[in-house]
């Protein structure tokens, strides 16, 4: 069983059991953002977490084992995403990427924002003109080493 097959199985079983990402996250004691990334194949679950998810979703042993393997990260099937929602993030980075870079370098110096030492919070923000998506991302600044 491949990790992609496990991901497809998770999505199918989640729908069949009418569970939310938040419910699955609470079951393993992690944020909904991290848990969703993990169950979509981007993070590694502990043995205890994998067992809990396996029981909730009625996954076979092989799938539970796969959840504990360090994945090959990067889940997009193409370099330019075709899914409209994901494409908007791609567009956002195309438009504002140089702004992020300039402002981070001005504020912190030469380095990067970590996607490893990272957290994210996604919330619905009510608005009379149409609800908004609020995403707060926090990544550790990693300066480039001089040697």
N, CA, C and O atoms as CSV, one atom per row, in Angstrom:
chain,resi,resn,atom,element,x,y,z
A,1,UNK,N,N,0.853,-1.178,0.000
A,1,UNK,CA,C,0.000,0.000,0.000
A,1,UNK,C,C,0.898,1.240,0.000
A,1,UNK,O,O,1.792,1.360,0.838
A,2,UNK,N,N,0.663,2.157,-0.934
A,2,UNK,CA,C,1.456,3.386,-1.003
A,2,UNK,C,C,0.850,4.443,-0.092
A,2,UNK,O,O,-0.295,4.326,0.345
A,3,UNK,N,N,1.631,5.468,0.185
A,3,UNK,CA,C,1.140,6.564,1.026
A,3,UNK,C,C,-0.020,7.279,0.330
A,3,UNK,O,O,-0.951,7.727,1.000
A,4,UNK,N,N,0.018,7.391,-0.992
A,4,UNK,CA,C,-1.089,8.022,-1.715
A,4,UNK,C,C,-2.369,7.208,-1.570
A,4,UNK,O,O,-3.455,7.772,-1.432
A,5,UNK,N,N,-2.243,5.885,-1.603
A,5,UNK,CA,C,-3.415,5.026,-1.411
A,5,UNK,C,C,-3.975,5.186,0.005
A,5,UNK,O,O,-5.190,5.173,0.201
A,6,UNK,N,N,-3.084,5.338,0.990
A,6,UNK,CA,C,-3.522,5.566,2.373
A,6,UNK,C,C,-4.270,6.892,2.466
A,6,UNK,O,O,-5.312,6.973,3.116
A,7,UNK,N,N,-3.745,7.923,1.825
A,7,UNK,CA,C,-4.402,9.237,1.839
A,7,UNK,C,C,-5.803,9.141,1.236
A,7,UNK,O,O,-6.761,9.667,1.804
A,8,UNK,N,N,-5.922,8.479,0.101
A,8,UNK,CA,C,-7.242,8.303,-0.524
A,8,UNK,C,C,-8.190,7.542,0.397
A,8,UNK,O,O,-9.373,7.870,0.487
A,9,UNK,N,N,-7.673,6.536,1.072
A,9,UNK,CA,C,-8.478,5.742,1.995
A,9,UNK,C,C,-8.940,6.606,3.176
A,9,UNK,O,O,-10.091,6.518,3.603
A,10,UNK,N,N,-8.040,7.434,3.693
A,10,UNK,CA,C,-8.390,8.320,4.812
A,10,UNK,C,C,-9.522,9.254,4.411
A,10,UNK,O,O,-10.499,9.397,5.147
A,11,UNK,N,N,-9.401,9.883,3.267
A,11,UNK,CA,C,-10.440,10.816,2.805
A,11,UNK,C,C,-11.771,10.088,2.621
A,11,UNK,O,O,-12.819,10.602,3.013
A,12,UNK,N,N,-11.733,8.920,2.038
A,12,UNK,CA,C,-12.957,8.137,1.822
A,12,UNK,C,C,-13.605,7.737,3.147
A,12,UNK,O,O,-14.811,7.906,3.326
A,13,UNK,N,N,-12.812,7.214,4.065
A,13,UNK,CA,C,-13.352,6.770,5.358
A,13,UNK,C,C,-13.838,7.951,6.201
A,13,UNK,O,O,-14.839,7.848,6.911
A,14,UNK,N,N,-13.127,9.064,6.115
A,14,UNK,CA,C,-13.539,10.281,6.831
A,14,UNK,C,C,-14.924,10.721,6.354
A,14,UNK,O,O,-15.785,11.057,7.168
A,15,UNK,N,N,-15.135,10.719,5.056
A,15,UNK,CA,C,-16.437,11.105,4.496
A,15,UNK,C,C,-17.530,10.116,4.905
A,15,UNK,O,O,-18.620,10.516,5.313
A,16,UNK,N,N,-17.228,8.840,4.790
A,16,UNK,CA,C,-18.205,7.810,5.124
A,16,UNK,C,C,-18.625,7.897,6.593
A,16,UNK,O,O,-19.792,7.682,6.922
A,17,UNK,N,N,-17.679,8.210,7.467
A,17,UNK,CA,C,-17.963,8.266,8.898
A,17,UNK,C,C,-18.434,9.656,9.342
A,17,UNK,O,O,-18.740,9.874,10.514
A,18,UNK,N,N,-18.488,10.594,8.383
A,18,UNK,CA,C,-18.942,11.964,8.651
A,18,UNK,C,C,-18.133,12.632,9.770
A,18,UNK,O,O,-18.688,13.292,10.648
A,19,UNK,N,N,-16.819,12.446,9.714
A,19,UNK,CA,C,-15.909,13.061,10.676
A,19,UNK,C,C,-15.317,14.323,10.067
A,19,UNK,O,O,-15.210,14.440,8.846
A,20,UNK,N,N,-14.935,15.260,10.914
A,20,UNK,CA,C,-14.265,16.482,10.454
A,20,UNK,C,C,-12.778,16.376,10.760
A,20,UNK,O,O,-12.352,15.555,11.572
A,21,UNK,N,N,-11.999,17.220,10.097
A,21,UNK,CA,C,-10.564,17.275,10.381
A,21,UNK,C,C,-10.363,17.669,11.852
A,21,UNK,O,O,-9.465,17.155,12.518
A,22,UNK,N,N,-11.201,18.580,12.350
A,22,UNK,CA,C,-11.092,19.014,13.745
A,22,UNK,C,C,-11.336,17.845,14.697
A,22,UNK,O,O,-10.617,17.705,15.686
A,23,UNK,N,N,-12.321,17.015,14.425
A,23,UNK,CA,C,-12.582,15.853,15.287
A,23,UNK,C,C,-11.389,14.900,15.289
A,23,UNK,O,O,-11.010,14.374,16.335
A,24,UNK,N,N,-10.808,14.684,14.131
A,24,UNK,CA,C,-9.639,13.809,14.048
A,24,UNK,C,C,-8.454,14.426,14.792
A,24,UNK,O,O,-7.694,13.721,15.456
A,25,UNK,N,N,-8.304,15.739,14.676
A,25,UNK,CA,C,-7.218,16.444,15.372
A,25,UNK,C,C,-7.358,16.315,16.887
A,25,UNK,O,O,-6.384,16.043,17.589
A,26,UNK,N,N,-8.569,16.510,17.376
A,26,UNK,CA,C,-8.796,16.396,18.819
A,26,UNK,C,C,-8.492,14.990,19.313
A,26,UNK,O,O,-8.009,14.814,20.432
A,27,UNK,N,N,-8.771,13.996,18.490
A,27,UNK,CA,C,-8.536,12.603,18.878
A,27,UNK,C,C,-7.055,12.305,19.088
A,27,UNK,O,O,-6.702,11.431,19.880
A,28,UNK,N,N,-6.180,13.034,18.374
A,28,UNK,CA,C,-4.741,12.779,18.518
A,28,UNK,C,C,-4.010,13.925,19.219
A,28,UNK,O,O,-2.786,13.893,19.349
A,29,UNK,N,N,-4.753,14.933,19.669
A,29,UNK,CA,C,-4.148,16.008,20.447
A,29,UNK,C,C,-3.268,16.956,19.660
A,29,UNK,O,O,-2.279,17.467,20.186
A,30,UNK,N,N,-3.614,17.197,18.409
A,30,UNK,CA,C,-2.854,18.128,17.559
A,30,UNK,C,C,-3.819,19.166,16.981
A,30,UNK,O,O,-5.036,19.024,17.098
A,31,UNK,N,N,-3.269,20.207,16.360
A,31,UNK,CA,C,-4.104,21.223,15.720
A,31,UNK,C,C,-4.782,20.635,14.489
A,31,UNK,O,O,-4.325,19.638,13.930
A,32,UNK,N,N,-5.885,21.271,14.072
A,32,UNK,CA,C,-6.577,20.797,12.870
A,32,UNK,C,C,-5.704,21.004,11.636
A,32,UNK,O,O,-5.782,20.232,10.681
A,33,UNK,N,N,-4.871,22.045,11.654
A,33,UNK,CA,C,-4.021,22.340,10.510
A,33,UNK,C,C,-2.934,21.267,10.354
A,33,UNK,O,O,-2.725,20.749,9.257
A,34,UNK,N,N,-2.247,20.936,11.451
A,34,UNK,CA,C,-1.182,19.929,11.394
A,34,UNK,C,C,-1.778,18.559,11.080
A,34,UNK,O,O,-1.242,17.817,10.256
A,35,UNK,N,N,-2.879,18.230,11.734
A,35,UNK,CA,C,-3.507,16.925,11.534
A,35,UNK,C,C,-3.953,16.740,10.090
A,35,UNK,O,O,-3.754,15.674,9.508
A,36,UNK,N,N,-4.553,17.772,9.510
A,36,UNK,CA,C,-4.993,17.692,8.118
A,36,UNK,C,C,-3.789,17.456,7.211
A,36,UNK,O,O,-3.832,16.600,6.327
A,37,UNK,N,N,-2.713,18.216,7.429
A,37,UNK,CA,C,-1.493,18.019,6.636
A,37,UNK,C,C,-0.971,16.594,6.802
A,37,UNK,O,O,-0.568,15.957,5.829
A,38,UNK,N,N,-0.981,16.103,8.027
A,38,UNK,CA,C,-0.484,14.737,8.291
A,38,UNK,C,C,-1.334,13.695,7.583
A,38,UNK,O,O,-0.806,12.785,6.945
A,39,UNK,N,N,-2.644,13.826,7.694
A,39,UNK,CA,C,-3.524,12.821,7.117
A,39,UNK,C,C,-3.614,12.926,5.593
A,39,UNK,O,O,-4.066,11.996,4.925
A,40,UNK,N,N,-3.181,14.058,5.057
A,40,UNK,CA,C,-3.095,14.198,3.600
A,40,UNK,C,C,-1.693,13.853,3.099
A,40,UNK,O,O,-1.362,14.101,1.939
A,41,UNK,N,N,-0.869,13.275,3.985
A,41,UNK,CA,C,0.401,12.710,3.561
A,41,UNK,C,C,1.632,13.573,3.714
A,41,UNK,O,O,2.658,13.275,3.103
A,42,UNK,N,N,1.574,14.643,4.513
A,42,UNK,CA,C,2.707,15.563,4.595
A,42,UNK,C,C,3.464,15.536,5.920
A,42,UNK,O,O,4.505,16.184,6.033
A,43,UNK,N,N,2.986,14.820,6.908
A,43,UNK,CA,C,3.626,14.749,8.216
A,43,UNK,C,C,3.642,13.304,8.692
A,43,UNK,O,O,2.955,12.450,8.131
A,44,UNK,N,N,4.424,13.037,9.723
A,44,UNK,CA,C,4.546,11.689,10.277
A,44,UNK,C,C,3.803,11.612,11.607
A,44,UNK,O,O,4.012,12.453,12.481
A,45,UNK,N,N,2.950,10.624,11.767
A,45,UNK,CA,C,2.249,10.416,13.035
A,45,UNK,C,C,3.062,9.496,13.932
A,45,UNK,O,O,3.801,8.634,13.455
A,46,UNK,N,N,2.915,9.691,15.238
A,46,UNK,CA,C,3.523,8.764,16.191
A,46,UNK,C,C,2.739,7.452,16.123
A,46,UNK,O,O,1.651,7.400,15.550
A,47,UNK,N,N,3.301,6.396,16.713
A,47,UNK,CA,C,2.616,5.100,16.733
A,47,UNK,C,C,1.255,5.228,17.415
A,47,UNK,O,O,0.263,4.675,16.940
A,48,UNK,N,N,1.211,5.951,18.516
A,48,UNK,CA,C,-0.044,6.133,19.258
A,48,UNK,C,C,-1.071,6.900,18.425
A,48,UNK,O,O,-2.242,6.521,18.382
A,49,UNK,N,N,-0.637,7.981,17.760
A,49,UNK,CA,C,-1.542,8.769,16.921
A,49,UNK,C,C,-2.041,7.938,15.743
A,49,UNK,O,O,-3.230,7.968,15.425
A,50,UNK,N,N,-1.154,7.206,15.103
A,50,UNK,CA,C,-1.537,6.383,13.950
A,50,UNK,C,C,-2.554,5.324,14.371
A,50,UNK,O,O,-3.513,5.057,13.648
A,51,UNK,N,N,-2.344,4.729,15.534
A,51,UNK,CA,C,-3.270,3.709,16.047
A,51,UNK,C,C,-4.647,4.324,16.294
A,51,UNK,O,O,-5.665,3.735,15.931
A,52,UNK,N,N,-4.681,5.502,16.906
A,52,UNK,CA,C,-5.950,6.185,17.198
A,52,UNK,C,C,-6.698,6.516,15.910
A,52,UNK,O,O,-7.900,6.269,15.810
A,53,UNK,N,N,-5.996,7.072,14.929
A,53,UNK,CA,C,-6.622,7.393,13.635
A,53,UNK,C,C,-7.084,6.107,12.959
A,53,UNK,O,O,-8.176,6.058,12.392
A,54,UNK,N,N,-6.264,5.080,13.018
A,54,UNK,CA,C,-6.619,3.794,12.429
A,54,UNK,C,C,-7.908,3.239,13.002
A,54,UNK,O,O,-8.749,2.721,12.267
A,55,UNK,N,N,-8.065,3.345,14.315
A,55,UNK,CA,C,-9.295,2.864,14.961
A,55,UNK,C,C,-10.498,3.708,14.565
A,55,UNK,O,O,-11.562,3.175,14.250
A,56,UNK,N,N,-10.327,5.032,14.582
A,56,UNK,CA,C,-11.434,5.923,14.229
A,56,UNK,C,C,-11.910,5.717,12.796
A,56,UNK,O,O,-13.109,5.723,12.518
A,57,UNK,N,N,-10.951,5.536,11.896
A,57,UNK,CA,C,-11.285,5.428,10.477
A,57,UNK,C,C,-11.352,3.986,9.982
A,57,UNK,O,O,-11.609,3.735,8.805
A,58,UNK,N,N,-11.119,3.042,10.895
A,58,UNK,CA,C,-11.124,1.621,10.545
A,58,UNK,C,C,-10.164,1.323,9.394
A,58,UNK,O,O,-10.544,0.755,8.370
A,59,UNK,N,N,-8.907,1.726,9.596
A,59,UNK,CA,C,-7.871,1.517,8.589
A,59,UNK,C,C,-7.183,0.173,8.822
A,59,UNK,O,O,-7.088,-0.287,9.960
A,60,UNK,N,N,-6.705,-0.454,7.752
A,60,UNK,CA,C,-5.961,-1.703,7.921
A,60,UNK,C,C,-4.581,-1.439,8.544
A,60,UNK,O,O,-4.090,-0.310,8.535
A,61,UNK,N,N,-3.978,-2.478,9.073
A,61,UNK,CA,C,-2.665,-2.376,9.735
A,61,UNK,C,C,-1.634,-1.729,8.826
A,61,UNK,O,O,-0.849,-0.892,9.274
A,62,UNK,N,N,-1.627,-2.107,7.560
A,62,UNK,CA,C,-0.640,-1.554,6.610
A,62,UNK,C,C,-0.770,-0.030,6.483
A,62,UNK,O,O,0.235,0.670,6.360
A,63,UNK,N,N,-1.996,0.476,6.512
A,63,UNK,CA,C,-2.209,1.925,6.437
A,63,UNK,C,C,-1.701,2.602,7.707
A,63,UNK,O,O,-1.080,3.663,7.644
A,64,UNK,N,N,-1.966,1.991,8.852
A,64,UNK,CA,C,-1.503,2.544,10.132
A,64,UNK,C,C,0.025,2.603,10.146
A,64,UNK,O,O,0.601,3.569,10.647
A,65,UNK,N,N,0.669,1.602,9.612
A,65,UNK,CA,C,2.131,1.592,9.517
A,65,UNK,C,C,2.622,2.710,8.606
A,65,UNK,O,O,3.598,3.387,8.930
A,66,UNK,N,N,1.958,2.911,7.473
A,66,UNK,CA,C,2.354,3.972,6.529
A,66,UNK,C,C,2.264,5.357,7.153
A,66,UNK,O,O,3.059,6.235,6.818
A,67,UNK,N,N,1.308,5.569,8.053
A,67,UNK,CA,C,1.158,6.873,8.707
A,67,UNK,C,C,2.364,7.224,9.580
A,67,UNK,O,O,2.552,8.384,9.948
A,68,UNK,N,N,3.169,6.229,9.905
A,68,UNK,CA,C,4.330,6.431,10.770
A,68,UNK,C,C,5.638,6.559,9.987
A,68,UNK,O,O,6.704,6.727,10.579
A,69,UNK,N,N,5.556,6.479,8.658
A,69,UNK,CA,C,6.734,6.595,7.804
A,69,UNK,C,C,6.914,8.051,7.404
A,69,UNK,O,O,5.945,8.726,7.058
A,70,UNK,N,N,8.161,8.543,7.451
A,70,UNK,CA,C,8.426,9.921,7.032
A,70,UNK,C,C,8.066,10.040,5.558
A,70,UNK,O,O,8.594,9.301,4.728
A,71,UNK,N,N,7.154,10.981,5.221
A,71,UNK,CA,C,6.693,11.078,3.830
A,71,UNK,C,C,7.636,11.878,2.940
A,71,UNK,O,O,8.484,12.635,3.413
A,72,UNK,N,N,7.462,11.686,1.656
A,72,UNK,CA,C,8.090,12.558,0.670
A,72,UNK,C,C,7.203,13.795,0.608
A,72,UNK,O,O,6.071,13.721,0.130
A,73,UNK,N,N,7.700,14.922,1.082
A,73,UNK,CA,C,6.860,16.113,1.200
A,73,UNK,C,C,6.724,16.841,-0.133
A,73,UNK,O,O,7.605,16.794,-0.991
A,74,UNK,N,N,5.605,17.504,-0.270
A,74,UNK,CA,C,5.278,18.209,-1.499
A,74,UNK,C,C,4.158,17.449,-2.172
A,74,UNK,O,O,4.378,16.389,-2.759
A,75,UNK,N,N,2.955,17.993,-2.088
A,75,UNK,CA,C,1.795,17.210,-2.500
A,75,UNK,C,C,1.139,17.657,-3.792
A,75,UNK,O,O,0.139,17.073,-4.208
A,76,UNK,N,N,1.670,18.662,-4.424
A,76,UNK,CA,C,1.016,19.140,-5.636
A,76,UNK,C,C,1.410,18.289,-6.836
A,76,UNK,O,O,2.587,17.974,-7.015
A,77,UNK,N,N,0.436,17.916,-7.658
A,77,UNK,CA,C,0.726,17.043,-8.803
A,77,UNK,C,C,1.437,17.750,-9.956
A,77,UNK,O,O,1.965,17.095,-10.855
A,78,UNK,N,N,1.451,19.082,-9.934
A,78,UNK,CA,C,2.124,19.821,-11.003
A,78,UNK,C,C,2.758,21.071,-10.411
A,78,UNK,O,O,2.390,21.497,-9.317
A,79,UNK,N,N,3.711,21.662,-11.132
A,79,UNK,CA,C,4.395,22.839,-10.601
A,79,UNK,C,C,3.473,24.051,-10.530
A,79,UNK,O,O,3.613,24.873,-9.625
A,80,UNK,N,N,2.551,24.176,-11.450
A,80,UNK,CA,C,1.535,25.226,-11.376
A,80,UNK,C,C,0.218,24.531,-11.045
A,80,UNK,O,O,-0.314,23.783,-11.866
A,81,UNK,N,N,-0.310,24.775,-9.843
A,81,UNK,CA,C,-1.529,24.073,-9.444
A,81,UNK,C,C,-2.718,24.429,-10.331
A,81,UNK,O,O,-2.851,25.568,-10.779
A,82,UNK,N,N,-3.565,23.461,-10.573
A,82,UNK,CA,C,-4.751,23.703,-11.390
A,82,UNK,C,C,-6.020,23.819,-10.553
A,82,UNK,O,O,-7.026,24.343,-11.031
A,83,UNK,N,N,-5.988,23.332,-9.302
A,83,UNK,CA,C,-7.148,23.490,-8.430
A,83,UNK,C,C,-7.320,24.980,-8.128
A,83,UNK,O,O,-6.358,25.621,-7.705
A,84,UNK,N,N,-8.514,25.556,-8.331
A,84,UNK,CA,C,-8.693,27.000,-8.175
A,84,UNK,C,C,-8.292,27.548,-6.801
A,84,UNK,O,O,-7.688,28.618,-6.725
A,85,UNK,N,N,-8.615,26.839,-5.717
A,85,UNK,CA,C,-8.262,27.356,-4.401
A,85,UNK,C,C,-6.747,27.334,-4.199
A,85,UNK,O,O,-6.172,28.315,-3.728
A,86,UNK,N,N,-6.106,26.236,-4.549
A,86,UNK,CA,C,-4.656,26.149,-4.388
A,86,UNK,C,C,-3.961,27.135,-5.332
A,86,UNK,O,O,-2.935,27.714,-4.977
A,87,UNK,N,N,-4.516,27.325,-6.530
A,87,UNK,CA,C,-3.933,28.269,-7.469
A,87,UNK,C,C,-3.909,29.679,-6.886
A,87,UNK,O,O,-2.977,30.437,-7.155
A,88,UNK,N,N,-4.917,30.045,-6.090
A,88,UNK,CA,C,-4.946,31.397,-5.498
A,88,UNK,C,C,-3.769,31.600,-4.546
A,88,UNK,O,O,-3.253,32.713,-4.435
A,89,UNK,N,N,-3.339,30.542,-3.858
A,89,UNK,CA,C,-2.147,30.655,-3.012
A,89,UNK,C,C,-0.899,30.810,-3.873
A,89,UNK,O,O,0.003,31.577,-3.538
A,90,UNK,N,N,-0.853,30.086,-4.971
A,90,UNK,CA,C,0.243,30.217,-5.931
A,90,UNK,C,C,0.283,31.654,-6.467
A,90,UNK,O,O,1.345,32.270,-6.563
A,91,UNK,N,N,-0.892,32.164,-6.810
A,91,UNK,CA,C,-1.007,33.539,-7.302
A,91,UNK,C,C,-0.568,34.532,-6.224
A,91,UNK,O,O,0.123,35.510,-6.511
A,92,UNK,N,N,-0.974,34.269,-4.993
A,92,UNK,CA,C,-0.604,35.141,-3.885
A,92,UNK,C,C,0.916,35.223,-3.749
A,92,UNK,O,O,1.464,36.310,-3.566
A,93,UNK,N,N,1.596,34.083,-3.839
A,93,UNK,CA,C,3.056,34.070,-3.742
A,93,UNK,C,C,3.669,34.750,-4.967
A,93,UNK,O,O,4.676,35.446,-4.837
A,94,UNK,N,N,3.084,34.565,-6.155
A,94,UNK,CA,C,3.593,35.242,-7.348
A,94,UNK,C,C,3.485,36.758,-7.214
A,94,UNK,O,O,4.397,37.482,-7.614
A,95,UNK,N,N,2.386,37.238,-6.659
A,95,UNK,CA,C,2.169,38.676,-6.535
A,95,UNK,C,C,2.912,39.253,-5.328
A,95,UNK,O,O,3.545,40.304,-5.434
A,96,UNK,N,N,2.837,38.573,-4.188
A,96,UNK,CA,C,3.381,39.130,-2.948
A,96,UNK,C,C,4.683,38.481,-2.486
A,96,UNK,O,O,5.252,38.910,-1.482
A,97,UNK,N,N,5.167,37.463,-3.190
A,97,UNK,CA,C,6.385,36.770,-2.770
A,97,UNK,C,C,7.576,37.697,-2.614
A,97,UNK,O,O,8.306,37.606,-1.626
A,98,UNK,N,N,7.783,38.589,-3.576
A,98,UNK,CA,C,8.916,39.515,-3.480
A,98,UNK,C,C,8.713,40.498,-2.326
A,98,UNK,O,O,9.679,40.952,-1.713
A,99,UNK,N,N,7.449,40.824,-2.033
A,99,UNK,CA,C,7.150,41.698,-0.894
A,99,UNK,C,C,7.468,40.976,0.418
A,99,UNK,O,O,8.103,41.548,1.304
A,100,UNK,N,N,7.025,39.716,0.542
A,100,UNK,CA,C,7.363,38.926,1.738
A,100,UNK,C,C,8.877,38.900,1.921
A,100,UNK,O,O,9.389,39.151,3.012
A,101,UNK,N,N,9.580,38.593,0.840
A,101,UNK,CA,C,11.039,38.483,0.891
A,101,UNK,C,C,11.680,39.803,1.304
A,101,UNK,O,O,12.530,39.819,2.195
A,102,UNK,N,N,11.293,40.898,0.681
A,102,UNK,CA,C,11.886,42.200,0.990
A,102,UNK,C,C,11.634,42.599,2.443
A,102,UNK,O,O,12.541,43.062,3.134
A,103,UNK,N,N,10.394,42.417,2.900
A,103,UNK,CA,C,10.065,42.824,4.265
A,103,UNK,C,C,10.715,41.928,5.312
A,103,UNK,O,O,11.171,42.418,6.345
A,104,UNK,N,N,10.763,40.627,5.062
A,104,UNK,CA,C,11.429,39.719,6.004
A,104,UNK,C,C,12.919,40.033,6.064
A,104,UNK,O,O,13.494,40.069,7.152
A,105,UNK,N,N,13.551,40.261,4.927
A,105,UNK,CA,C,14.984,40.573,4.927
A,105,UNK,C,C,15.256,41.908,5.596
A,105,UNK,O,O,16.251,42.046,6.308
A,106,UNK,N,N,14.391,42.896,5.383
A,106,UNK,CA,C,14.583,44.195,6.033
A,106,UNK,C,C,14.443,44.079,7.553
A,106,UNK,O,O,15.202,44.691,8.304
A,107,UNK,N,N,13.475,43.297,7.988
A,107,UNK,CA,C,13.187,43.166,9.423
A,107,UNK,C,C,14.151,42.217,10.142
A,107,UNK,O,O,14.552,42.478,11.276
A,108,UNK,N,N,14.525,41.104,9.472
A,108,UNK,CA,C,15.291,40.045,10.136
A,108,UNK,C,C,16.711,39.869,9.607
A,108,UNK,O,O,17.582,39.378,10.325
A,109,UNK,N,N,16.950,40.263,8.365
A,109,UNK,CA,C,18.246,40.019,7.742
A,109,UNK,C,C,18.133,38.912,6.703
A,109,UNK,O,O,17.037,38.497,6.325
A,110,UNK,N,N,19.290,38.446,6.253
A,110,UNK,CA,C,19.345,37.440,5.190
A,110,UNK,C,C,19.044,36.063,5.768
A,110,UNK,O,O,19.824,35.530,6.556
A,111,UNK,N,N,17.920,35.497,5.378
A,111,UNK,CA,C,17.525,34.184,5.872
A,111,UNK,C,C,16.172,33.792,5.324
A,111,UNK,O,O,15.680,34.375,4.357
A,112,UNK,N,N,15.579,32.797,5.956
A,112,UNK,CA,C,14.292,32.276,5.494
A,112,UNK,C,C,13.346,32.066,6.661
A,112,UNK,O,O,13.765,32.034,7.818
A,113,UNK,N,N,12.067,31.924,6.350
A,113,UNK,CA,C,11.081,31.524,7.343
A,113,UNK,C,C,10.944,30.015,7.254
A,113,UNK,O,O,10.704,29.465,6.179
A,114,UNK,N,N,11.095,29.356,8.377
A,114,UNK,CA,C,11.043,27.904,8.410
A,114,UNK,C,C,9.644,27.377,8.150
A,114,UNK,O,O,8.655,27.920,8.643
A,115,UNK,N,N,9.578,26.306,7.364
A,115,UNK,CA,C,8.330,25.564,7.201
A,115,UNK,C,C,8.386,24.310,8.067
A,115,UNK,O,O,7.456,23.503,8.060
A,116,UNK,N,N,9.485,24.147,8.818
A,116,UNK,CA,C,9.635,23.019,9.729
A,116,UNK,C,C,9.236,23.453,11.132
A,116,UNK,O,O,8.391,22.817,11.762
A,117,UNK,N,N,9.840,24.535,11.625
A,117,UNK,CA,C,9.462,25.099,12.925
A,117,UNK,C,C,8.370,26.126,12.609
A,117,UNK,O,O,8.632,27.326,12.541
A,118,UNK,N,N,7.156,25.638,12.419
A,118,UNK,CA,C,6.077,26.402,11.796
A,118,UNK,C,C,4.746,26.050,12.441
A,118,UNK,O,O,4.524,24.916,12.863
A,119,UNK,N,N,3.874,27.032,12.508
A,119,UNK,CA,C,2.497,26.767,12.922
A,119,UNK,C,C,1.561,27.615,12.068
A,119,UNK,O,O,1.960,28.619,11.478
A,120,UNK,N,N,0.316,27.182,12.022
A,120,UNK,CA,C,-0.672,27.879,11.214
A,120,UNK,C,C,-2.016,27.787,11.919
A,120,UNK,O,O,-2.323,26.788,12.570
A,121,UNK,N,N,-2.808,28.832,11.782
A,121,UNK,CA,C,-4.160,28.836,12.329
A,121,UNK,C,C,-5.084,29.370,11.243
A,121,UNK,O,O,-4.889,30.478,10.745
A,122,UNK,N,N,-6.088,28.580,10.878
A,122,UNK,CA,C,-7.041,28.975,9.853
A,122,UNK,C,C,-8.406,29.118,10.519
A,122,UNK,O,O,-8.885,28.196,11.178
A,123,UNK,N,N,-9.019,30.273,10.343
A,123,UNK,CA,C,-10.310,30.558,10.971
A,123,UNK,C,C,-11.256,31.211,9.968
A,123,UNK,O,O,-10.829,31.846,9.003
A,124,UNK,N,N,-12.531,31.039,10.218
A,124,UNK,CA,C,-13.564,31.743,9.463
A,124,UNK,C,C,-13.769,33.085,10.158
A,124,UNK,O,O,-13.914,33.137,11.379
A,125,UNK,N,N,-13.782,34.164,9.391
A,125,UNK,CA,C,-13.961,35.506,9.933
A,125,UNK,C,C,-15.248,36.091,9.348
A,125,UNK,O,O,-15.284,36.476,8.179
A,126,UNK,N,N,-16.313,36.155,10.172
A,126,UNK,CA,C,-17.586,36.693,9.658
A,126,UNK,C,C,-17.420,38.129,9.163
A,126,UNK,O,O,-16.712,38.932,9.771
A,127,UNK,N,N,-18.077,38.432,8.063
A,127,UNK,CA,C,-18.032,39.764,7.480
A,127,UNK,C,C,-19.361,39.995,6.768
A,127,UNK,O,O,-19.812,39.130,6.018
A,128,UNK,N,N,-19.997,41.148,6.990
A,128,UNK,CA,C,-21.295,41.401,6.347
A,128,UNK,C,C,-21.234,41.379,4.815
A,128,UNK,O,O,-22.248,41.132,4.163
A,129,UNK,N,N,-20.060,41.633,4.240
A,129,UNK,CA,C,-19.918,41.620,2.782
A,129,UNK,C,C,-19.544,40.235,2.253
A,129,UNK,O,O,-19.306,40.071,1.057
A,130,UNK,N,N,-19.493,39.247,3.134
A,130,UNK,CA,C,-19.096,37.881,2.761
A,130,UNK,C,C,-17.981,37.408,3.682
A,130,UNK,O,O,-16.980,38.101,3.867
A,131,UNK,N,N,-18.159,36.240,4.249
A,131,UNK,CA,C,-17.171,35.728,5.193
A,131,UNK,C,C,-15.785,35.675,4.572
A,131,UNK,O,O,-15.629,35.496,3.365
A,132,UNK,N,N,-14.785,35.834,5.428
A,132,UNK,CA,C,-13.390,35.867,5.001
A,132,UNK,C,C,-12.638,34.671,5.572
A,132,UNK,O,O,-13.037,34.099,6.586
A,133,UNK,N,N,-11.570,34.310,4.923
A,133,UNK,CA,C,-10.669,33.269,5.395
A,133,UNK,C,C,-9.490,33.980,6.051
A,133,UNK,O,O,-8.808,34.784,5.416
A,134,UNK,N,N,-9.255,33.677,7.322
A,134,UNK,CA,C,-8.138,34.290,8.038
A,134,UNK,C,C,-7.110,33.197,8.314
A,134,UNK,O,O,-7.405,32.206,8.982
A,135,UNK,N,N,-5.910,33.390,7.797
A,135,UNK,CA,C,-4.824,32.433,7.993
A,135,UNK,C,C,-3.661,33.168,8.646
A,135,UNK,O,O,-3.155,34.155,8.113
A,136,UNK,N,N,-3.246,32.674,9.804
A,136,UNK,CA,C,-2.080,33.216,10.493
A,136,UNK,C,C,-0.999,32.152,10.424
A,136,UNK,O,O,-1.197,31.024,10.875
A,137,UNK,N,N,0.151,32.514,9.855
A,137,UNK,CA,C,1.270,31.585,9.754
A,137,UNK,C,C,2.421,32.125,10.588
A,137,UNK,O,O,2.694,33.325,10.577
A,138,UNK,N,N,3.089,31.248,11.302
A,138,UNK,CA,C,4.222,31.641,12.128
A,138,UNK,C,C,5.349,30.651,11.922
A,138,UNK,O,O,5.228,29.477,12.272
A,139,UNK,N,N,6.443,31.124,11.355
A,139,UNK,CA,C,7.601,30.266,11.126
A,139,UNK,C,C,8.842,30.886,11.735
A,139,UNK,O,O,9.037,32.100,11.678
A,140,UNK,N,N,9.672,30.052,12.311
A,140,UNK,CA,C,10.924,30.525,12.914
A,140,UNK,C,C,11.810,31.127,11.824
A,140,UNK,O,O,11.894,30.592,10.718
A,141,UNK,N,N,12.468,32.240,12.142
A,141,UNK,CA,C,13.411,32.830,11.195
A,141,UNK,C,C,14.730,32.090,11.312
A,141,UNK,O,O,15.258,31.902,12.408
A,142,UNK,N,N,15.254,31.675,10.174
A,142,UNK,CA,C,16.532,30.965,10.121
A,142,UNK,C,C,17.521,31.785,9.304
A,142,UNK,O,O,17.420,31.830,8.078
A,143,UNK,N,N,18.479,32.435,9.966
A,143,UNK,CA,C,19.468,33.225,9.213
A,143,UNK,C,C,20.430,32.317,8.470
A,143,UNK,O,O,20.741,31.214,8.920
A,144,UNK,N,N,20.895,32.796,7.324
A,144,UNK,CA,C,21.928,32.063,6.608
A,144,UNK,C,C,23.230,32.132,7.402
A,144,UNK,O,O,23.612,33.193,7.896
A,145,UNK,N,N,23.895,31.005,7.515
A,145,UNK,CA,C,25.135,30.896,8.269
A,145,UNK,C,C,26.286,31.429,7.449
A,145,UNK,O,O,26.364,31.208,6.240
A,146,UNK,N,N,27.186,32.139,8.128
A,146,UNK,CA,C,28.423,32.581,7.462
A,146,UNK,C,C,29.537,31.623,7.881
A,146,UNK,O,O,29.652,31.251,9.049
A,147,UNK,N,N,30.336,31.243,6.926
A,147,UNK,CA,C,31.436,30.325,7.243
A,147,UNK,C,C,32.640,30.605,6.383
A,147,UNK,O,O,33.661,29.930,6.511
